[in-house]
């Protein structure tokens, strides 16, 4: 079975279809954390900005808050 081990984070990927494994490798290379267990986000969020981005859909038609804060 074809397999791949990431040299940066050590994640082991394997799949019986080699083409699918290549796709998984490509996706992993774009989202690799580089260090095992490291947490990070791909979206920048300013901690001072805690308001909802979509204020029109913040509440339902009855006025009840939809989003958890």
DRENTORKOL-3810 file (N, C-alpha, C; in nm, 4 decimals):
REM DRENTORKOL-3810
@n.u->0.0848; n.v->-0.1164; n.w->0.0000; ca.u->0.0000; ca.v->0.0000; ca.w->0.0000; c.u->0.0906; c.v->0.1243; c.w->0.0000
@n.u->0.0657; n.v->0.2184; n.w->-0.0919; ca.u->0.1463; ca.v->0.3406; ca.w->-0.0970; c.u->0.1298; c.v->0.4225; c.w->0.0309
@n.u->0.2388; n.v->0.4811; n.w->0.0774; ca.u->0.2343; ca.v->0.5608; ca.w->0.1989; c.u->0.3272; c.v->0.6810; c.w->0.1869
@n.u->0.3055; n.v->0.7781; n.w->0.2753; ca.u->0.3832; ca.v->0.9012; ca.w->0.2776; c.u->0.3960; c.v->0.9461; c.w->0.4227
@n.u->0.5151; n.v->0.9877; n.w->0.4622; ca.u->0.5380; ca.v->1.0446; ca.w->0.5946; c.u->0.5912; c.v->1.1861; c.w->0.5762
@n.u->0.5217; n.v->1.2819; n.w->0.6352; ca.u->0.5602; ca.v->1.4224; ca.w->0.6217; c.u->0.6931; c.v->1.4458; c.w->0.6934
@n.u->0.7912; n.v->1.5034; n.w->0.6242; ca.u->0.9207; ca.v->1.5293; ca.w->0.6878; c.u->0.9153; c.v->1.6407; c.w->0.7926
@n.u->0.8143; n.v->1.7291; n.w->0.7850; ca.u->0.8041; ca.v->1.8416; ca.w->0.8779; c.u->0.7361; c.v->1.8040; c.w->1.0093
@n.u->0.6193; n.v->1.7378; n.w->1.0014; ca.u->0.5435; ca.v->1.7106; ca.w->1.1234; c.u->0.5385; c.v->1.5620; c.w->1.1594
@n.u->0.5789; n.v->1.4743; n.w->1.0673; ca.u->0.5818; ca.v->1.3315; ca.w->1.0956; c.u->0.4509; c.v->1.2596; c.w->1.0736
@n.u->0.3488; n.v->1.3281; n.w->1.0214; ca.u->0.2192; ca.v->1.2639; ca.w->0.9974; c.u->0.2352; c.v->1.1559; c.w->0.8915
@n.u->0.1739; n.v->1.0417; n.w->0.9170; ca.u->0.1831; ca.v->0.9265; ca.w->0.8267; c.u->0.0524; c.v->0.9147; c.w->0.7487
@n.u->0.0624; n.v->0.9259; n.w->0.6166; ca.u->-0.0538; ca.v->0.9118; ca.w->0.5291; c.u->-0.0377; c.v->0.7848; c.w->0.4470
@n.u->-0.1482; n.v->0.7150; n.w->0.4246; ca.u->-0.1441; ca.v->0.5971; ca.w->0.3377; c.u->-0.2794; c.v->0.5793; c.w->0.2715
@n.u->-0.2774; n.v->0.5232; n.w->0.1520; ca.u->-0.4005; ca.v->0.4965; ca.w->0.0778; c.u->-0.3696; c.v->0.3913; c.w->-0.0268
@n.u->-0.4654; n.v->0.3046; n.w->-0.0542; ca.u->-0.4406; ca.v->0.1989; ca.w->-0.1522; c.u->-0.4362; c.v->0.2514; c.w->-0.2953
@n.u->-0.4944; n.v->0.3703; n.w->-0.3187; ca.u->-0.4903; ca.v->0.4323; ca.w->-0.4510; c.u->-0.3809; c.v->0.5392; c.w->-0.4502
@n.u->-0.2801; n.v->0.5235; n.w->-0.5342; ca.u->-0.1657; ca.v->0.6150; ca.w->-0.5352; c.u->-0.2048; c.v->0.7573; c.w->-0.5758
@n.u->-0.3000; n.v->0.7719; n.w->-0.6653; ca.u->-0.3444; ca.v->0.9048; ca.w->-0.7091; c.u->-0.4120; c.v->0.9773; c.w->-0.5919
@n.u->-0.4944; n.v->0.9057; n.w->-0.5180; ca.u->-0.5597; ca.v->0.9655; ca.w->-0.4017; c.u->-0.4571; c.v->1.0052; c.w->-0.2965
@n.u->-0.3554; n.v->0.9248; n.w->-0.2781; ca.u->-0.2489; ca.v->0.9573; ca.w->-0.1828; c.u->-0.1771; c.v->1.0860; c.w->-0.2244
@n.u->-0.1514; n.v->1.1037; n.w->-0.3528; ca.u->-0.0867; ca.v->1.2261; ca.w->-0.4014; c.u->-0.1740; c.v->1.3477; c.w->-0.3716
@n.u->-0.3055; n.v->1.3326; n.w->-0.3866; ca.u->-0.3979; ca.v->1.4421; ca.w->-0.3562; c.u->-0.3919; c.v->1.4738; c.w->-0.2068
@n.u->-0.3922; n.v->1.3694; n.w->-0.1224; ca.u->-0.3823; ca.v->1.3892; ca.w->0.0220; c.u->-0.2505; c.v->1.4570; c.w->0.0601
@n.u->-0.1416; n.v->1.4206; n.w->-0.0069; ca.u->-0.0114; ca.v->1.4840; ca.w->0.0178; c.u->-0.0171; c.v->1.6329; c.w->-0.0132
@n.u->-0.0786; n.v->1.6672; n.w->-0.1266; ca.u->-0.0891; ca.v->1.8073; ca.w->-0.1680; c.u->-0.1694; c.v->1.8873; c.w->-0.0663
@n.u->-0.2821; n.v->1.8319; n.w->-0.0234; ca.u->-0.3656; ca.v->1.9006; ca.w->0.0759; c.u->-0.2893; c.v->1.9158; c.w->0.2070
@n.u->-0.2215; n.v->1.8087; n.w->0.2491; ca.u->-0.1458; ca.v->1.8153; ca.w->0.3736; c.u->-0.0347; c.v->1.9196; c.w->0.3653
@n.u->0.0318; n.v->1.9293; n.w->0.2507; ca.u->0.1408; ca.v->2.0266; ca.w->0.2382; c.u->0.0902; c.v->2.1699; c.w->0.2534
@n.u->-0.0350; n.v->2.1951; n.w->0.2155; ca.u->-0.0903; ca.v->2.3299; ca.w->0.2282; c.u->-0.1334; c.v->2.3619; c.w->0.3707
@n.u->-0.1694; n.v->2.2586; n.w->0.4491; ca.u->-0.2206; ca.v->2.2806; ca.w->0.5833; c.u->-0.1316; c.v->2.2222; c.w->0.6930
@n.u->-0.0105; n.v->2.1818; n.w->0.6592; ca.u->0.0801; ca.v->2.1196; ca.w->0.7564; c.u->0.1146; c.v->2.2179; c.w->0.8674
@n.u->0.1093; n.v->2.1705; n.w->0.9911; ca.u->0.1390; ca.v->2.2561; ca.w->1.1063; c.u->0.2882; c.v->2.2667; c.w->1.1324
@n.u->0.3687; n.v->2.1909; n.w->1.0621; ca.u->0.5149; ca.v->2.1908; ca.w->1.0717; c.u->0.5678; c.v->2.1311; c.w->1.2013
@n.u->0.4950; n.v->2.1435; n.w->1.3112; ca.u->0.5367; ca.v->2.0855; ca.w->1.4383; c.u->0.4199; c.v->2.0021; c.w->1.4907
@n.u->0.4471; n.v->1.8793; n.w->1.5307; ca.u->0.3430; ca.v->1.7898; ca.w->1.5792; c.u->0.2673; c.v->1.8517; c.w->1.6960
@n.u->0.1345; n.v->1.8599; n.w->1.6854; ca.u->0.0507; ca.v->1.9106; ca.w->1.7934; c.u->0.0384; c.v->2.0612; c.w->1.8020
@n.u->0.1067; n.v->2.1348; n.w->1.7164; ca.u->0.1002; ca.v->2.2811; ca.w->1.7212; c.u->-0.0384; c.v->2.3273; c.w->1.6778
@n.u->-0.0923; n.v->2.4275; n.w->1.7444; ca.u->-0.2220; ca.v->2.4817; ca.w->1.7056; c.u->-0.2014; c.v->2.6147; c.w->1.6358
@n.u->-0.2826; n.v->2.6398; n.w->1.5371; ca.u->-0.2779; ca.v->2.7662; ca.w->1.4658; c.u->-0.4073; c.v->2.7846; c.w->1.3891
@n.u->-0.4279; n.v->2.9007; n.w->1.3379; ca.u->-0.5481; ca.v->2.9310; ca.w->1.2622; c.u->-0.5073; c.v->2.9883; c.w->1.1279
@n.u->-0.5853; n.v->2.9560; n.w->1.0253; ca.u->-0.5595; ca.v->3.0106; ca.w->0.8925; c.u->-0.6358; c.v->3.1399; c.w->0.8708
@n.u->-0.7165; n.v->3.1806; n.w->0.9696; ca.u->-0.7943; ca.v->3.3028; ca.w->0.9557; c.u->-0.7516; c.v->3.4009; c.w->1.0637
@n.u->-0.7113; n.v->3.5185; n.w->1.0229; ca.u->-0.6713; ca.v->3.6207; ca.w->1.1195; c.u->-0.7959; c.v->3.6806; c.w->1.1824
@n.u->-0.7951; n.v->3.6884; n.w->1.3133; ca.u->-0.9051; ca.v->3.7529; ca.w->1.3824; c.u->-0.8462; c.v->3.8472; c.w->1.4860
@n.u->-0.8870; n.v->3.9714; n.w->1.4781; ca.u->-0.8433; ca.v->4.0711; ca.w->1.5740; c.u->-0.9205; c.v->4.0485; c.w->1.7034
@n.u->-0.8509; n.v->4.0269; n.w->1.8142; ca.u->-0.9174; ca.v->3.9989; ca.w->1.9411; c.u->-1.0027; c.v->4.1156; c.w->1.9895
@n.u->-0.9704; n.v->4.2365; n.w->1.9457; ca.u->-1.0492; ca.v->4.3531; ca.w->1.9840; c.u->-1.1807; c.v->4.3589; c.w->1.9069
@n.u->-1.1906; n.v->4.2847; n.w->1.7979; ca.u->-1.3098; ca.v->4.2871; ca.w->1.7137; c.u->-1.3934; c.v->4.1629; c.w->1.7432
@n.u->-1.4859; n.v->4.1732; n.w->1.8358; ca.u->-1.5660; ca.v->4.0571; ca.w->1.8744; c.u->-1.7100; c.v->4.0654; c.w->1.8240
@n.u->-1.7418; n.v->4.1659; n.w->1.7445; ca.u->-1.8773; ca.v->4.1764; ca.w->1.6909; c.u->-1.8942; c.v->4.0771; c.w->1.5767
@n.u->-2.0164; n.v->4.0399; n.w->1.5498; ca.u->-2.0479; ca.v->3.9464; ca.w->1.4425; c.u->-2.0223; c.v->4.0105; c.w->1.3071
@n.u->-1.9656; n.v->3.9341; n.w->1.2156; ca.u->-1.9384; ca.v->3.9853; ca.w->1.0817; c.u->-2.0669; c.v->4.0025; c.w->1.0012
@n.u->-2.1652; n.v->3.9184; n.w->1.0257; ca.u->-2.2914; ca.v->3.9250; ca.w->0.9523; c.u->-2.4024; c.v->3.9627; c.w->1.0508
@n.u->-2.4161; n.v->4.0912; n.w->1.0769; ca.u->-2.5100; ca.v->4.1368; ca.w->1.1789; c.u->-2.6552; c.v->4.1123; c.w->1.1408
@n.u->-2.6869; n.v->4.1009; n.w->1.0090; ca.u->-2.8242; ca.v->4.0757; ca.w->0.9664; c.u->-2.8725; c.v->3.9381; c.w->1.0100
@n.u->-2.7817; n.v->3.8404; n.w->1.0156; ca.u->-2.8211; ca.v->3.7052; ca.w->1.0527; c.u->-2.7786; c.v->3.6692; c.w->1.1958
@n.u->-2.7499; n.v->3.7690; n.w->1.2755; ca.u->-2.7099; ca.v->3.7437; ca.w->1.4136; c.u->-2.8270; c.v->3.6894; c.w->1.4955
@n.u->-2.9485; n.v->3.7363; n.w->1.4673; ca.u->-3.0696; ca.v->3.6926; ca.w->1.5373; c.u->-3.1688; c.v->3.6337; c.w->1.4376
@n.u->-3.2552; n.v->3.5433; n.w->1.4857; ca.u->-3.3594; ca.v->3.4887; ca.w->1.3979; c.u->-3.4762; c.v->3.5869; c.w->1.3911
@n.u->-3.5848; n.v->3.5486; n.w->1.3223; ca.u->-3.6978; ca.v->3.6397; ca.w->1.3019; c.u->-3.7675; c.v->3.6764; c.w->1.4325
@n.u->-3.7569; n.v->3.5912; n.w->1.5348; ca.u->-3.8182; ca.v->3.6203; ca.w->1.6643; c.u->-3.7271; c.v->3.7053; c.w->1.7527
@n.u->-3.6056; n.v->3.7330; n.w->1.7068; ca.u->-3.5119; ca.v->3.8144; ca.w->1.7845; c.u->-3.4215; c.v->3.7346; c.w->1.8751
@n.u->-3.4293; n.v->3.6015; n.w->1.8662; ca.u->-3.3447; ca.v->3.5153; ca.w->1.9475; c.u->-3.2066; c.v->3.5058; c.w->1.8847
@n.u->-3.1040; n.v->3.5149; n.w->1.9656; ca.u->-2.9661; ca.v->3.5073; ca.w->1.9154; c.u->-2.9379; c.v->3.3684; c.w->1.8582
@n.u->-2.8846; n.v->3.3645; n.w->1.7365; ca.u->-2.8525; ca.v->3.2385; ca.w->1.6702; c.u->-2.7104; c.v->3.1975; c.w->1.7026
@n.u->-2.6206; n.v->3.2933; n.w->1.7027; ca.u->-2.4794; ca.v->3.2653; ca.w->1.7199; c.u->-2.4409; c.v->3.2605; c.w->1.8669
@n.u->-2.3551; n.v->3.1656; n.w->1.9005; ca.u->-2.3026; ca.v->3.1578; ca.w->2.0366; c.u->-2.1897; c.v->3.2573; c.w->2.0495
@n.u->-2.1778; n.v->3.3197; n.w->2.1625; ca.u->-2.0696; ca.v->3.4166; ca.w->2.1846; c.u->-1.9782; c.v->3.3693; c.w->2.2921
END
